[in-house]
Amino acid sequence: MIDPASGVPVYRQLADVLRARIVAGEWLPGARLPSETRLVQEYGIGRTTVRRAIAALRSAGVIEVVHGWGMRVPLPREVERVRGESGSVVSVRMPTPLERATWALADGVPMVVVTGPDGLAEAFPGDRTEIDIP
């Protein structure tokens, strides 16, 4: 339940409630979540608060927004294991619009960049890549 008098921001409370509903299996992977309007009505809070909660869940990878369709629980993705060389450097950054389209990345998903000792860099989608560096 949302308690505006608690010390926890209301958007964080809503994000925690929605996350708990997902973890409990109320919404399975691929399931559409209620609209912003429905969440505003259901919890009696403002649209800005709902949007902040959604943004927090998106950045944590708990939900994804499909433009023109709505919010959903992400489908499981196969994880690719990438082996780097000793001396490689791993960094994380947000993708360019072209990279986002090429990798079909949801908003808020970063790219993992592995730069080898030779200076050559390779980029991978952050939501489905594991890097193994000896």
C-alpha positions in Angstrom: 0.0 0.0 0.0 1.2 3.5 -0.7 1.6 5.7 2.4 2.3 9.4 1.5 3.2 10.1 5.2 6.1 7.6 5.3 9.6 8.8 4.8 9.9 6.9 1.5 9.1 8.9 -1.6 5.8 7.9 -3.1 7.3 7.0 -6.5 9.7 4.6 -4.8 6.8 3.0 -2.9 5.0 2.5 -6.2 8.1 1.1 -7.9 8.5 -1.4 -4.9 4.8 -2.4 -5.1 5.0 -3.0 -8.9 8.3 -4.9 -8.5 6.7 -7.1 -5.8 3.7 -7.9 -8.1 6.1 -8.9 -10.9 8.2 -11.1 -8.5 5.1 -12.7 -7.2 4.1 -13.7 -10.7 1.1 -11.5 -11.1 2.6 -10.4 -14.4 4.7 -13.0 -16.2 7.4 -12.2 -18.8 5.8 -10.6 -21.8 2.7 -9.5 -19.9 1.4 -6.1 -20.4 1.3 -3.9 -17.3 -1.5 -1.4 -16.5 -1.3 1.9 -18.3 -0.1 5.1 -16.6 -3.7 6.2 -16.4 -4.8 3.0 -14.7 -1.9 3.2 -12.2 -2.9 6.8 -11.4 -6.5 5.7 -10.7 -5.6 2.5 -8.9 -3.1 4.1 -6.4 -4.6 7.6 -6.2 -1.4 9.3 -7.0 -0.2 11.8 -9.7 0.9 11.0 -13.2 4.4 12.5 -12.6 4.8 10.1 -9.6 3.8 7.2 -11.8 6.2 8.2 -14.5 9.1 8.4 -12.0 8.3 4.9 -10.7 8.2 3.6 -14.3 11.5 5.3 -15.0 13.1 3.7 -11.9 11.8 0.3 -12.9 12.9 0.7 -16.5 16.4 1.7 -15.5 16.6 -1.3 -13.3 15.5 -3.6 -16.2 12.4 -4.7 -14.3 10.0 -3.5 -17.0 10.4 -2.3 -20.6 8.3 0.2 -22.5 7.3 -0.7 -26.1 6.4 2.6 -27.8 2.9 2.5 -29.1 2.0 -0.6 -27.1 2.7 0.0 -23.4 4.7 -1.4 -20.6 5.6 -5.0 -20.1 7.7 -7.4 -18.1 10.7 -8.2 -20.3 11.0 -11.6 -21.9 14.1 -13.6 -20.8 17.0 -13.1 -23.1 19.7 -15.5 -23.9 23.0 -14.3 -22.4 26.1 -14.3 -24.5 29.4 -15.0 -22.7 32.2 -13.0 -24.2 35.8 -13.9 -23.4 38.2 -10.9 -23.2 41.9 -11.0 -23.2 44.1 -10.4 -20.2 44.7 -6.6 -20.1 41.4 -5.7 -21.6 39.4 -2.8 -20.2 35.7 -3.0 -19.8 33.5 0.2 -19.8 29.8 0.9 -19.9 28.1 3.6 -21.7 24.7 4.5 -23.2 24.3 3.4 -26.8 23.9 5.7 -29.8 20.5 5.7 -31.5 22.0 3.5 -34.3 23.4 1.0 -31.7 20.0 1.0 -29.9 18.2 0.1 -33.2 20.9 -2.4 -34.3 20.8 -4.3 -31.0 17.1 -3.8 -30.4 17.8 -2.3 -27.0 15.1 -1.1 -24.7 15.4 2.5 -23.3 17.8 2.6 -20.4 19.9 -0.4 -21.4 23.6 0.4 -21.6 26.3 -1.0 -23.9 29.3 -2.8 -22.5 32.5 -2.0 -24.4 35.5 -4.2 -24.2 38.8 -2.6 -25.3 41.5 -5.2 -25.9 45.2 -4.6 -25.2 45.6 -3.9 -28.9 43.2 -0.9 -28.6 40.4 -2.4 -30.6 37.0 -2.1 -29.0 33.9 -4.2 -29.3 30.5 -3.2 -28.0 27.8 -5.6 -26.6 24.3 -5.1 -25.2 24.5 -4.7 -21.5 21.3 -6.6 -20.7 22.4 -9.9 -22.3 26.2 -10.1 -22.1 28.6 -11.5 -19.6 32.3 -10.6 -19.9 34.9 -13.2 -18.8 38.4 -11.8 -18.5 41.1 -14.1 -17.2 
